[in-house]
């Protein structure tokens, strides 16, 4: 198996940086994120696309595109988080919303395996 796909859903009501999705790094070589954020009732929606590559403990990513209607809803970041005795190492997609209004996120994750 080379590629798998999963989705995650989240909601924010704060401008704090929060974890949106997390992916264990075991057997992982690369990721694609497609993110759609919607602020209901305001006419605002944002679409963002990221590609990321991972090897050993090294991560590199690139924002492929961001499109929006009505204004930008959030900034995104992707980090490597080392594991410990209780949790595996993982890649985390973070979101920093621009408003305390409720924003719903839908994320499609394409995982490319070793």
C-alpha positions as CSV (number, residue, x, y, z in Angstrom):
1,X,0.0,0.0,0.0
2,X,1.4,3.4,-1.0
3,X,-1.4,5.9,-0.4
4,X,-4.2,6.1,2.2
5,X,-6.7,8.8,2.7
6,X,-8.5,10.0,5.9
7,X,-10.5,13.0,7.0
8,X,-10.7,15.0,10.2
9,X,-13.2,17.6,11.3
10,X,-12.8,20.3,13.9
11,X,-14.4,23.5,15.2
12,X,-12.8,26.5,16.8
13,X,-14.2,29.4,18.9
14,X,-10.9,31.0,19.9
15,X,-7.9,32.8,18.3
16,X,-5.5,30.5,20.1
17,X,-3.2,28.2,18.1
18,X,-4.8,24.7,18.3
19,X,-4.1,21.3,16.9
20,X,-6.4,20.6,14.0
21,X,-5.2,17.0,13.0
22,X,-2.5,14.7,14.0
23,X,-0.9,11.8,12.0
24,X,1.6,9.2,13.4
25,X,4.8,9.1,11.4
26,X,5.3,5.4,11.4
27,X,5.8,4.3,7.8
28,X,5.0,7.9,6.6
29,X,6.9,9.6,3.8
30,X,4.7,12.5,2.7
31,X,1.3,14.2,3.2
32,X,-1.1,16.3,1.3
33,X,-3.6,18.4,3.3
34,X,-6.8,20.0,1.7
35,X,-8.5,22.2,4.2
36,X,-11.9,24.0,4.0
37,X,-12.8,26.3,6.8
38,X,-16.3,27.9,7.0
39,X,-17.6,30.7,9.3
40,X,-21.3,30.0,9.1
41,X,-23.6,33.0,8.8
42,X,-20.9,35.4,7.7
43,X,-20.3,34.4,4.1
44,X,-16.7,33.6,4.8
45,X,-14.9,30.4,3.6
46,X,-11.2,29.6,3.2
47,X,-9.6,26.8,1.1
48,X,-6.0,25.9,1.7
49,X,-3.7,23.2,0.3
50,X,-0.4,22.0,1.7
51,X,2.2,19.4,0.7
52,X,4.6,18.0,3.3
53,X,7.5,15.5,3.2
54,X,8.9,13.7,6.2
55,X,12.1,11.6,6.7
56,X,13.6,10.5,10.1
57,X,12.8,13.5,12.2
58,X,12.9,16.1,9.4
59,X,9.8,17.8,8.0
60,X,9.5,20.2,5.2
61,X,6.2,21.7,3.9
62,X,4.9,24.1,1.4
63,X,1.6,26.0,1.1
64,X,0.4,25.2,-2.4
65,X,-2.6,27.6,-2.5
66,X,-5.0,29.5,-0.4
67,X,-8.3,30.9,-1.7
68,X,-11.0,32.6,0.3
69,X,-14.4,34.3,0.0
70,X,-15.2,37.1,2.4
71,X,-11.8,37.2,4.1
72,X,-9.1,35.0,5.6
73,X,-10.3,32.8,8.5
74,X,-7.0,31.3,9.7
75,X,-3.3,30.7,9.4
76,X,-1.9,27.1,9.3
77,X,1.3,25.5,10.4
78,X,2.7,22.0,10.3
79,X,5.2,20.6,12.8
80,X,6.9,17.4,13.8
81,X,6.2,16.4,17.4
82,X,8.6,13.8,18.9
83,X,7.1,10.8,20.6
84,X,7.6,9.8,24.2
85,X,6.9,6.7,26.4
86,X,3.1,7.2,26.0
87,X,2.6,8.8,22.6
88,X,4.1,8.0,19.1
89,X,5.9,10.7,17.1
90,X,3.5,12.5,14.8
91,X,3.0,15.3,12.3
92,X,0.5,17.9,13.5
93,X,-1.5,20.4,11.5
94,X,-2.1,23.5,13.6
95,X,-4.6,26.3,13.0
96,X,-4.6,29.9,14.3
97,X,-8.1,31.3,13.7
98,X,-8.5,35.0,13.0
99,X,-11.7,35.3,15.0
100,X,-13.5,33.9,18.1
101,X,-16.6,33.2,16.0
102,X,-17.3,29.5,15.3
103,X,-15.3,28.1,12.4
104,X,-15.8,24.6,11.1
105,X,-12.9,22.9,9.4
106,X,-12.9,19.9,7.1
107,X,-9.6,18.3,6.3
108,X,-8.7,15.7,3.7
109,X,-5.4,14.0,4.3
110,X,-3.6,12.0,1.7
111,X,-0.8,10.0,3.4
112,X,2.0,8.5,1.3
113,X,3.7,5.6,3.0
114,X,7.2,4.2,2.8
